Structure formats: structure tokens, C-alpha cells
Amino acid sequence: MSDFNRGYARSIPVDRADMSVDAGLRSFMLGVYNKMALGLLLSAILAWLTADFAPVQQLLYVVSPEGRLIGFTGLGTIIRFLPLAILLGAMFMRNPSPKASGLLYWGVVASIGAGLGVWLLAYTGTSVASTFLITASAFGVLSLIGYTTKKDLTGFGSFLIMGLWGLIIASLVSMFWHPAGMFFIISVLGVLIFAGLIAYDTQRLKMTYYALGGDSASLAVATNYGALSLYINFINLFQFLLQFTGNRR
């Protein structure tokens, strides 16, 4: 979802990317951040519900008497891959309306949130909470960089997207082949790639705002897609950082 605005001409000179005094831009970005924050809140509630509320937990996970994750039920397996299925289906959406893009956003957020309970079962609550705070702090700094920098990050973003595809392929390969050190390399690359995408997507959202020229319907769609891009970047950065900083149960 990182390139939803490629259909728009990038006609705004990069030296306008520092227009922090633009009230309309501030309002647009605030809408994106607010929607993302609500998405994270919903995800946290669903993660807690699926991990700690026994009737729901038993529908999704196979857990040992000590509370350790052993495996997934059939429904749990479906939930794991549901966000990817929704995103792949969204690729066929043409000129989505604000309502359709909003439903897409909340559908992805809900399905990802329902699957995040696995981290609460695999890691201690303290390490999950501390890693979340680290991720939130890093997100704030990286997004601020993307918002304020005068440097055009387009080329950097294209490089990151290529790296993301490589990361996806490497992750799929690692499911069947486990060479020494590959898991560590994938985790490091994941942190670097999604950290870079936060800054890139923030600047891209600014340029999208200017390219849309005040079209309210298009801006509403861009708000939903922008929140989705930043939300996915945040969740992935959190998960990769958790593999470094988290304490397993």
C-alpha cells in the first residue's frame, strides 16, 4: 500500500516539502495520525482479547497449561493470513470511495489486531509494552524527519520498496530453509526497511496532499490509505524490534 498515489503527478517541487505552516496540510496529517492512533488502540484491544480472554483464545490458539503458544487452530491460521488476503483484494479496487477505503482500513486493522495476540502469548507483557514505547518513540522521530526534510526521498523510497520485496521473499524462504544467521539478518533488514518507510511515507503523504489540490473526496481516501501505510509500517517495525528486545515466556 505504499504506492497508492503513484497515479497522481508529482508536480510539487521538493522545496515545498517543508511547508509546515500550511494549515490545510497540518489538518490533513493530523487526520492521518489520529486514524492511525485509533487503529493501534483497536489492535491493542483485539490483541489482548485474543490472548487473554479464554473463550476467544481457544478459538485461535493451542496453548500449553503454562500459557505458552503451541500452535494455531484452523481459524487462527485463517486470521494470520487474512490481512494479506484483504490487501491483495484491495489491489483490484479502482477509484475507491472514502467509505470503501475506510472499510479497507478498518478491515486490515481488525484482522491484524486479532492476530497480534500471538506476541502476547510468546513474549512477556513487560517486554511487549516496553517495545511498543520504543517503537512509538522511533516512529515519532522518523515521521518528523519525513515531514520536515527538504530532501526528496523518492529515490530512497523506491530502494526501500525493492528491499521490502526482497524481505518478503527471504521470509518465505526461511519458512522452509533455516540457514544459520538468516533469522537475525531478516530481523535487522526489517527494522531498517520499515524505519526508512516511515520517513518516506510521511513525505509522500505531504506531496499527495498538494497533488490533490483540495479535492475533499480524494483527500478522505488519501487519509485512509495514508493511515494504513503508516499503521502497517508501525506494526512491522514493532514486530521486528520485539524479536530483538522481547523476553520470551
Buried (B, 14 or more C-beta within 10 A) or exposed (E): BBEBBEEBEBEBEBEEBBBEEBEEBBEBBEBBBEBBBBBBEBBBEBBBBBBBEEEBBEBBBEBEEEEEBEEBBEEBEBBBEBBEEBBEEBEEEEEBEBEBBBBBBBBBBBBBBBBBBBBBBBBEEEBBEBBBEBBBEBBEEBBEBBBBBEEBBBEBBEBBBEBBEEBEEBBEEBEEEEEEEBEEEBBEBBBBBBBBBBBBBBBBBBBBBBBBEEEEEBBBBBBBBBBBBBBBBBBBBBBBBBBEEBEEB
